[in-house]
Structures are given as C-alpha cells and as structure tokens.
C-alpha cells in the first residue's frame, strides 16, 4: 500500500510538473503574442501618426475609437477629447443628422452610401466651428467580435481654391475674348459713323443748324469710342505707350485732379514712399485708372469719408504667385487706393472685374471702370488685388512692373499740319464693306486714285491688272485664307517698290 501511494504521489508530481511546463509555455507564448501585438499596434500607430491624411476609426455605433495626429491637427481635437464621441460631430448638415442612419442601413441591408465606394467630397467642421472641404474614403474592418469602419480624410481646401482661381481666370479670359471681338466690330461701326459724320461736317460747314446736328452726333460717337477703348482695355488689346514712369509724380498729379472731381466732403491723403522704383507703365492710362478708382470710392462714400493713395516698393514671391493666376514673381511698384466706404460683399467681389457688372443704379455707371483697370494692369504685366468687407471700406492694390531702365524716350508733341493730298494710286483691302467705302471716300476726296478689294485673293488679282499701285492700305485680319501680312508679302513680289500701311481695330502678334 505504501509503495502504491508513493508511486501515485510521484505520478501526480510529474503530472503537475508537466502541466506547469505547459502552462509556462502557454504564458510565454501569450507574452510573445502580446508583445508582438503591442509591437504591431505600435508600428500601426506609427504609420497612422506619420500619415499626411487624417485617419479615423469608428465602431458600428459611429463612436470614434482612434484619431491620428493628422486628424487632431485637421479638426482641432485631442485624442482624449474626441474618443467615444459620435463621428457626426465632425460633419455638417445634412450628413451630420443622417450619418447614423447610413451605418444602420448598411448593417441591416449591406447597401452602402459611403463605405467602400471610393472618394467622396463633403464639408467638415472643426472644433472652432470653421468649415472646410474634405475628400473622404471609408473602408470596413471586421474581427471575430468587433466591426470597425476606417475613414481616410484629406483636406482639399487648397485644391478647391486653385480650381476656383483657374475657373475664374478661364471665365475672365473667355469674357475678354468675347469683349475684344465686340469691341473690334464696334470699332468698325464707329469708323464708318464718325468718318462719314466728319466728311458730312465739311459739306455743311456753312449751314449752322446742320453743323450743330453733326457736332452733336459726333460727340455721341466719341463717347461710344471711349466705351470701346474701355472694352479693349479689359480684353488687353488697347495700344499702350509704356515707359519708365515716376509713380510718385504721377500720383501727385492725379491727386490734384481727384480733389477737384470728388469735392470737399471727402478727405484725400497721399502717402508716398521714398526711394520708390520707376514702373514700366502707360502714364496716361494709369492716371485714368486712378481717377476711376477714386470715383468708385466717392460713390461708396456718399456722405463723407477718406480716400488714401499710398505707394511703396513690393516683391511678390513664388508662394504668392502659386495661388494667383498670371502673376510673375518679382519686383513691383505698388499703388494702394483705400476708402472708408460701404465696402462689398464676397459675392460682389467675385464679379467685380467683369465688364458691365455694377451695383450702381441704372444710369449711374457703365460697369467698365474696374474691368478697364484690370485689363490695363494685366496687359502691362502687373497684377490687381482687391480687398473689401461690408461696412469696412475697400482697398485696391495695383502692382506695376518695375522698370529695368530709367531712361525714357520723350517725343515732342506733333505739330498741326494740313491734310496731305496726292495723285497716287492706293489699293484699299478691307472686308467690312462700310469701312471700305468710307476709307475709299475719304482718300478719294484728297485726290488719290482708289482700288478696292475685300480679301487677299481679289487684291492680288487687282495688283496683276494694275502693277503700278503706289500704296497697299490693308486690314490685318482678312477672310479668304490670307491675312494682311501674307498679302503684303505676295504683293511685294509683284511690286518691290510698293509701300504698305497696316490697319486694324486690334491686332495679335501672330498676325505679323
């Protein structure tokens, strides 16, 4: 009996030893597994925290389980603040109130509105209440007991801003092309109207009543020509006489005119920077632009106010140019025109440079003042920026390109001369029949022999019949597959001594 009990004790001892070894092995294995799990989680969190995009995980009730560093920076919450909160806290309506329903419907039917369907754009909200556009993709993860949804969030504010800037630039370019075409056609009409009125004025010079009627029509026509010049300025097709210009001197001169125009109830202050660079600009156009800005300011301050014109040297860097279209980094002379007027809303600011857009009453403005300034500065190689808030006034900054040289070519004003006349033969090539008829009539009155053609091929045919033509007077843009430059080249082959005069409402460099 004793021997049996001893053997049983030994067997139990050995069994306990074996069990202990097995338990120890299981414990070690579990410790290794837990260590591996901790290491894996550490690596996972390292990856999540180093990700540029926000990564958020939620459970099947929509409660936030994890929130990486990028998410904290993006939304303004710490992990401790946000964990356990419903993810709809980060959403705006209608997603905010409908999100739990999205999850419930997915869990019940498997039909997803967001989960696993790729990228979706929506609006998110930060802790401070600011809203911003995001790009969201959601994936599902499931274990034996838990179901999680992983959201990857990207802030697309810069992309949206860039798209908006590009769309605005494309819209302005399209409007500019349309406006330039209208101005070109309008120029042709005005050429006929004003030209024939001037010829008619000569014919009725001795009839005082008729002369008054002609003069009145001429004044209206010249006002139309002024509108056309504004349209051409916006479309960047007006002729400019740019030269190195002393901007402080220009502003000082313009300020005197502005004071007389605005009246005594508006205070005008000029703040002129010392050591100001010269700008490469058309001085007359700049003075007109400053006067237009001042008139806009006056209309925004009907009772009283203050207008400030300031100059300073400025540098637009690469970072600034990246967020603006058609801006070349470099040195500029900046003119800031600020008022204390009624200001503008964001909706108005988006359209403020469009031609014919105005917030003034009917008959109070054409809507071409700011659009003319925009086109003129852009055509000069500069940049325009406008800042305004309702009730806080408006500030317009004109960035004019710095002149690379200080010398300016000054020409004496032209002397009045009698209209030249002659007996030579002129070939007039113009596709618009009314313009062609007016030019032929005006030159014919001066004694010249006139040949007329509507396009390049017909002009070449006339040249072959009349090889002794003295002058080719041709439009630049012509129908028939041949422009004015190409026509001149062909005609010079027939008559190398012929003189050529190009004319056009506006031209593009490629035509030459």
C-alpha positions, 0 to 999 in steps of 0.5 A: 500500500505504501509503495502504491501511494508513493508511486501515485504521489510521484505520478501526480508530481510529474503530472503537475510538473508537466502541466506547469511546463505547459502552462509556462509555455502557454504564458510565454507564448501569450507574452510573445503574442502580446508583445508582438501585438503591442509591437504591431499596434505600435508600428500601426500607430506609427504609420497612422501618426506619420500619415499626411491624411487624417485617419479615423476609426469608428465602431458600428455605433459611429463612436470614434475609437482612434484619431491620428495626429493628422486628424487632431491637427485637421479638426482641432481635437485631442485624442482624449477629447474626441474618443467615444464621441459620435463621428457626426460631430465632425460633419455638417448638415445634412450628413451630420443628422443622417450619418447614423442612419447610413451605418444602420442601413448598411448593417441591416441591408449591406447597401452602402452610401459611403463605405467602400465606394471610393472618394467622396467630397463633403464639408467638415467642421472643426472644433472652432466651428470653421468649415472646410472641404474634405475628400473622404474614403471609408473602408470596413474592418471586421474581427471575430467580435468587433466591426470597425469602419476606417475613414481616410480624410484629406483636406482639399481646401487648397485644391478647391481654391486653385480650381476656383482661381483657374475657373475664374481666370478661364471665365475672365479670359473667355469674357475678354475674348468675347469683349475684344471681338465686340469691341473690334466690330464696334470699332468698325461701326464707329469708323464708318459713323464718325468718318462719314459724320466728319466728311458730312461736317465739311459739306455743311460747314456753312449751314449752322443748324446742320453743323450743330446736328453733326457736332452733336452726333459726333460727340455721341460717337466719341463717347461710344469710342471711349466705351470701346477703348474701355472694352479693349482695355479689359480684353488687353488689346488697347495700344499702350505707350509704356515707359519708365514712369515716376509713380510718385509724380504721377500720383501727385498729379492725379491727386490734384485732379481727384480733389477737384472731381470728388469735392470737399466732403471727402478727405484725400491723403497721399502717402508716398514712399521714398526711394520708390522704383520707376514702373514700366507703365502707360502714364496716361492710362494709369492716371485714368485708372486712378481717377476711376478708382477714386470715383468708385470710392466717392460713390461708396462714400456718399456722405463723407469719408477718406480716400488714401493713395499710398505707394511703396516698393513690393516683391511678390514671391513664388508662394504668392504667385502659386495661388494667383493666376498670371502673376510673375514673381518679382519686383513691383511698384505698388499703388494702394487706393483705400476708402472708408466706404460701404465696402462689398460683399464676397459675392460682389467681389467675385464679379467685380472685374467683369465688364458691365457688372455694377451695383450702381443704379441704372444710369449711374455707371457703365460697369467698365471702370474696374474691368478697364483697370484690370485689363490695363494692369494685366496687359502691362504685366502687373497684377490687381488685388482687391480687398473689401468687407461690408461696412469696412471700406475697400482697398485696391492694390495695383502692382506695376512692373518695375522698370529695368531702365530709367531712361525714357524716350520723350517725343515732342508733341506733333505739330498741326499740319494740313491734310496731305493730298496726292495723285497716287494710286492706293489699293484699299483691302478691307472686308467690312464693306462700310469701312471700305467705302468710307476709307475709299471716300475719304482718300478719294476726296484728297485726290488719290486714285482708289482700288478696292478689294475685300480679301487677299485673293481679289487684291492680288488679282487687282495688283496683276491688272494694275502693277503700278499701285503706289500704296497697299492700305490693308486690314490685318485680319482678312477672310479668304485664307490670307491675312494682311501680312501674307498679302503684303508679302505676295504683293511685294513680289509683284511690286518691290517698290510698293509701300504698305500701311497696316490697319486694324481695330486690334491686332495679335502678334501672330498676325505679323 
